[in-house]
Amino acid sequence: MPFVGIGTSNKKMDAYIKELKDQSVLVVVDVRARPQSQWFPHFNRQRLQASLAENGITYLWLGDKLGNPKDESGKRTLEGFKKIMETDAYKEGMETLMELARKQKGKIALTCSEGKESECHRKLILEDLQRRLCPSKAK
């Protein structure tokens, strides 16, 4: 599968870029609903995009379709994101990823701020991509 998940977490930009390069990533798809960070401003959308471009990596933001917005209680949850996965916006975002997979000749990283993929909505997106792209290997 051409997709991997890499969280920004509290990494320095150099470490993040190294991780992308180590995985041979050519495109980063940002799935944060709000692509900004008060504590790690180097991961704000414009700065991240510029840093990636300097390293020959394309940036695409799909957080408007694949992001995990806060719920009524102010939290982002995997259960809440499962409801998002039923929306037309999510389906459009997945179509964009599928088209990207068909055209791209290298790895594509889904990125979000959560360091632990098991606790991040990108895990659900990656599982959905696995089912769509490699149905015989899907869980």
C-alpha angles and dihedrals in degrees: 000000000000094000129089131172121233123173124210093214111154095323126138113244092249092056092047093050091047091052090051092048092046087058092045092241116176099173131037117202110198110212097180112126088216110030097204138091129203092196099038105034092171085075094056109123100256095042093046092049091050094048091049092048090052086058096046095255121132119227126211125177116211098159091118088065105022102028125115106231122198117269127229090283092053096254135118112223136176089232090054091050091053086065090050088054089066094059129100090237091059091048090052090050091051091050088053090052092047091051090048090051090052093051103034120089096201146034122313120205123208106210133194134156097259112099096201108067091199088065096042132088090231086075089064092047091050091049090051091049090050090054092048099043102033107022093169091056098042118115 
